């Protein structure tokens, strides 16, 4: 019982929904009403450690504490309206993994971020049939995905090895660990969007793949139970309420729904630490160099996406900030972009090259001279060039989109949005709604009518002639090809 009142007794118009967005820099909690308005929100930062090259991790216990604090802060803002909380949803970074004790929930490892590539050498030495792997999982071999990181934990962490021997080990997507720690029941589950980023989950059977488990030497007994995106995951217990956790998915999957039901003739681009391009499909589509991703799996509905991924989006600007000790680049971005007419080129391999290249290691470098502002512009343009090369790849297997729908922190830079429209030749519709992931979660929880999008502000950018930008893109493609050939 929840405070002696069944949640079903709450008038649908008065229901409130808790959304939890666990990201690379912070854990955020929001409360939405049934029409999509934010009634409360809170954010708690998390620390990211990089103890060695290619290692990117978070303290698992601190991460859980940050989520709990964000929830408590957001819910406390509701006052007496806490009793109107009807359901909760969770979204996490899809390829982040962790190991934990199946009975106590105690973390046995750090959270290995999706950015982590510590097992890249092991992954490269593993002989894999890339085509077969793509057919089964929709992915390509990459140390960014969970399998090699899980294997690393089994080989290097004594606590994980002991737990495996004792039968107390659970390991897998970060979402499974969070579910176990946040809910009263303490059970662990693997939702499709997060399970699919392990390289161990079959996109057609919607379950762990025995052949891949054997190939990566991951024991199925240590993995959470696979369930649909919408499931009875348990109850989040607050002082006065037991809130059912009914939806779990990936951050990029949820962001597709931030304006309501996604359009199938658009490509959605979310630019945060990484960049993600998604075009919705009714079934998995095979591409030689792009991902086929699961977005949502419910009893009566399946949503997939043809996806391109960029590792060096916000992370590339963080790299630039560290290289040149520029802390407030965001405040200067518009001015710098406006002043720079002929920037150098930047080979953006920050975090390794994802689609459509799939090169785990490549040296980032500027080609051509330039001052601080022109080099900043070169980094921004490199993000656009990586987007464009993925759009070019998409057009090989699907129709050209009628519009690009842009979201994420970097999208707030007008110069970036306009240049993207100029380069692609497609109108860019930028959502002014912040927190696309949390808003998308709320939409999926409520499944409301068209009133959901009422008052949602957007800004549209139309293509302008920019021969200089297109010329730099052509030269960038040539330089990227040279850099890759030299690496090989």
N, C-alpha and C positions, 0 to 999 in steps of 0.2 A: 504494500500500500504506500502511496505517496501522501504523507500528512493526512491520512484518513480520507483522501479524495482521489477517485480514479481519474486519470488523465483524460479518459474518454468523455468525462462529464464537462470538460472545458468547451465552451462555445467556440466553434472553428474560427470565427472572426476575432476572437480574443486570445487565441493561442500564441505563445511565444516560443522561439526556437533558438537554441544555443549552438553556435558554430565554433569549432576549434581549428585553428590553422597553425600547425607547427612547421615553421620555416627555418631556413638556414641561419637567420640572424635573431629571430625572436619567436616566442609562442604568443599567439593572439587569441582572444576570446571575444565573441560578439553575441549580442542578443538582437534578433530581428522579430518584427511582428509579421502577421500573415500577409501583409501587403508589400513587404520588402524594405520597410524603414528600419534603420538602426536605432535601437533604444538604449543600448549600453555597449561599451567596448573597453578592452584593456589589453596592454601589451607588456611582456616581460622579455628582456633581451637574454640571449644565451651566448656563452663564450664558445668561440671556435678555436681549436688548437691545431697547429701545424708543426708537430715536433720533428718531423723529418721530411725531406723532399717527397712529394706526392701523397703525404699523409694529411688527411683532413678529418678531424674528429671532434665530438662533443662529449662531455661527461654525461652519462645516461641519467644519473640520479639528479643532477642539476637541471637537466632538461625536463624531467617529470615535475620537479618542484616549480619550474617556470610555468608549466601548463596549469598546475593546480592554483598557483598564485593569480594567473590571468583570469581563470574561471571565477575564482572567489571575488576578485575585484570587479569584474563585469556584472556578476549576479547581484552583488551587494548594492549596485546602483539602482536596482529595480525596486527596492523597498518591499512594499506589500504585494507588488505584482509578481514576486517570485513564484507564487502559486499558479501563475498562468503558464509557466514553462512546461512545454508539451513533449519536446523531443530534442535530441542533440545529434550533431554530425561532426565527423573528424576528417581532416585532410592532412596528409604528411608528404614530405619529399619521398618520391617513389623508390629511388634506388638506395636509400640509406638503410643500413642493417644494424642489428644488435643481437647479443646473446644474453639469455636470462634463465633463471631457475623456474621451472614450470610450476612449482608448488609455492614458493615464497615470493616470486616476482623480482627477486634481487637481480640486478644487472651483473653479468659476468664479463662484460667487455665494455669498451667505449662504444658510442654510436659512431659507426664509420659512415661518414657523409657520402652522398652520391658523388661528390667531387673527388673522393679518395681513390687513388690508383696504386696503392702500395703493392698490390699483387699483379701488377702489369707484366713483369717478367715471367711469372708463373703462367699467366694467361697466354702470353705470346708463345711459350714453349709447348702449350697444350695443342695437340692436333685436333682441330674441329672442322667439321663440314659446315661451312658458313651457310650454304643454301639450305641444308637440312635444319640447321639451327633456326634460321629465319622462318622456315615453314612451320616449325613447331611453336616458336615463341613470338614471332614477329620482330625479333631483335637481331642484332649482329654481335659477334664476339667483342666484348669490351670490358675492361677492368672497372669501369664506372658502375656496372651492374652488379647485383648482389652475390652471384655464385662464387667468384674468385675471392671476395672478401670473407664470405662464410668459411671457405676452405682455409684461408689464412688464419682465421680465428681457431679453427680446429687444430692447426699445425703449430701454432705459436703461443697459445694462451693456456697455461696449466689449469686454471679454474674451469675453462670450457672442456678441456680433456677429462678432468675429473667428473664433471657433471654428466658427460656422455657415458662414462663408465658406470656411473651410479643410476642412470636412467632419469636424471633430473633436468636434462638440458632441453631448452627450447631456443631456437634461433630463427632469424628470418627478418622480414620487413619491420622497420621501426614501428609501423602502425600496430602490429601484433603485440609488441611490448607495451605500447601506450594503452591499448585496450585492456590488457591484463592489469595494469597498474591503476587505471582510472576507475574501473568498474568494480562494483561490490562483489560480483561473482568471480572475478579474477581469471576468467577464461581467456585463451588466446585464439585469435582467428586471423586468417589471411584473406583480405578482400582481393578482388581481381586486379584492380589497377596497380596496387602495390606488389602483389605476388608476381604479376607479370614482369616486373622489373628485376627479377632475380636470375633470369635465364634458366629457370627450373620449372616454369609453369607453362603448360600447353594451352595455347590460345583457343584451340578448338574443343578439347575435352574439359577445359576450365578446371584443371587439377594439376598436381605435381606430376611431372613426367618422369617415369621410372628410368628410362634410358639416360636422360640428362642427369638425374640424381647419381646414377652409377658412374657417369663420365666425370662428374665433378667430385665424386666421393662424398656426397652429402647424405647422411642417414635420414630417411623419411620420418623415422620416429622422433626426430628432433625438430620437425617443422610443424607449424600451426595448421589447424584444420582449414581447408579452403571453403569459403562460403560466398554467397552473392554480395553485391555492393550494399544492398538493403537487407538487413538481418537483425535479429534480436541479439545484439552484441553484449548486452548487460545494462546495468544502471549506474549512472554517475550519482553518487550520494553527496548532497550538500546538507547544510544544517537543517533545512526544512523540507527538502525534496529528494525524491529518487527520480532522476530524469533518464528515460530510456535512450540509450545510444543506438540509433536505428540505421545510420548510414555512415560508411567509411569508404574513402576513396583517395586518390592521389591529388596533390595540389593542382597540377596542370589539368587533370580531368575535371575537377570542380570548376576551375576558372572558365571553362567553356560555357558555363551556364550563368555567367554573372549578369547577363542582360535578359535572361529568360531562356526559352527554348532556342538552341543554336540554329543558325542558318546553314543549310547544306551547300549553298553556292558561295560560301566565304571561306577564307583561310584565317584562322585565329592565331594571333602572335602575341605571346606573353613574354615580356622582357623583364627579368629580375636578375638574380645572380647568373642564371643561365637563360638562354632564349629557346622558346619552343614554338614551332609552327604546327598547327593541326587543322586538317581538313576532314570533316566528319564523313563517315562511310557507314553503309548498312552491313557490310561484311568486311573481313580482313582483305586487304589488297596487297599483292606481292609487288615489291619494288626491289630493284637490285641494290639500292643504296639508301633507302628511307625505311623507317620503322612502320610496322603495322601495330598500332596500340589499341588496347582495350580501354574504353572510357567508362562504360557502365554495363554491368551485367545484373539484370533482374530476372525474375521468373518469366516475365512475358516480353522483355525488351533487351536488346543488345545494341550497344552503340560502340563503334570503332572509329579510329582516326588514322589517316596517313600522316605520319609525324616526321618532322625534321628537328634536330636538336643542335644547339650551339652552346658550347661550354663557356666560351669567352664573351659573355655579355656584361652584366654588372661586375663579374669577376675580373674582366679585362680592365675596366675602369678602376677597380680596386688595385690591380697591379700597377696601373699608370700612377695612381695616387702614391703608392709606396715607392715607386721608382723616382718620382720627382718631388716627393714631400708636398703634395698639393692636397690639403684636407677638404677644401670647400670648392671642389670642381663643379658641383651641381649648380651652385649659385652663379657661377661664371659661364656655364655651358652655352647659353643662348648668345651671349656677347662674343665668346670665342668662335663659335660656329659662324656667326655673322661676319666676323672680321677675316676669316680664312677662306681665300678663294682657290688656292692651289696647294693643298696639303700634300705631304709625302704619302706613301703607302705604308700600311702596317700589316705584316703577316701575323695574324691573330691566332696563335696556338696556345693561348692561356687555358690551362686545364686539359690540353690535348685537343685534337681535331675530332669532332663528332661527325654527324652526317654533313655532306655525303661522302666524306673522305675516309673516316675511321682510321686515323693515324694517332696512336696513343702518345707519341712523343715527337715534338717538332719545336725548334727554337723560334720564339717570337722575335721579330726584328722589324725595324723601320727601314724602308727603302727610299732614299732621298733625304735631303737636309730639311731642317725646319726648327723653329723655336718651340717653346712650350705650347702655345695656343694651337699651332699648326699640327703638332704631334697629337694633341688632344683630339683635334678634328679627325686625324688619321685613324685613331682608335675607334671613334664613333662610326666613321665610314666603314671600317673593317667589320663592325657588327652588321651594318646594312649589307655589305657584300656577302657575308655568310648567310644572311637571310635570303638574299637574291639567288644565290647559287642553289639553295634548297628549293626556292620557288621554281627555278628552272628545272630542277629534278622532278618536282611534283607534276609539272606539265607534261611529262613523258607518260604518265599513267592516269591522270585525271584531267578534266576540263579546267581551263584557266578560271580562276575565281573572279567573281564580279566585284568583290571588294575585299580589303584586308581589315580585320577588326583587331585593333591594337590595344593592349592593356599592360599593366606592370609599371614598376617605378620609373624605368627609363623612358617610357612612352610620354611622360610629362614634358619632355624636352621638345618644344615645337620644331626646332631645326631638324631633329632626328625624324620626326613624323613626316615633315614635308619632304625631306630627302628620300625617305622610303617610298613615298608616292611618286616622286620624280624618277627614281631608279626603276621601279617596278612598272610604271605606267598604269597603275591601278589606284583608284581612290582609297584612302585610308580613313577609316572611321574609328576615331579614338574615343574610348569610353572615359568619361570624367569620373566614373565611380571608382573610388579607391577600394582596395582589398577585394580584388576580383575572386579570389579563392573562397573567402568567407561568404561573399554574396552568392556565388554559385552553389555553395553548400546549402545556404538557406533556401534557394529556389528549389533544389532537389528535395529538401525536407518538406516544403510546403506544397509543391506542385500547384501553384495558384493559377488564377486566370490572367487575362491580359492586363489587369490592373497592376500587376507586378512591375511593369516597365514604365508606368505613368510617372512623368517628371524626371526620368533618368536622362541626364545631360550627356550629349556626345558632341564631338567636334570633327568635322570632315575636312580632309586635306585632298586637294585635287592635283593631278600631275601637272608639272610645269616643265618647260624645256630646260634641260640641264646637261648640255653636251659634255661639259667638263667632268661631271660626276660619272656619266656613262663611259667616258674615255678612261677614267681612273679605274672603273670596274673591270674593263677589258684588260688593262695592264696588270691589275691585281690578280686576275685569273692566271695570266701568264707567269707572274712571279710566284704565285702559290704552286703552280705546276713544277716550276724549277726547284723550289724549296723542298717539295715532296720527293722529287727525283734524286736530289742530293742526299736526303735523309736515307733513302733506300740504298 
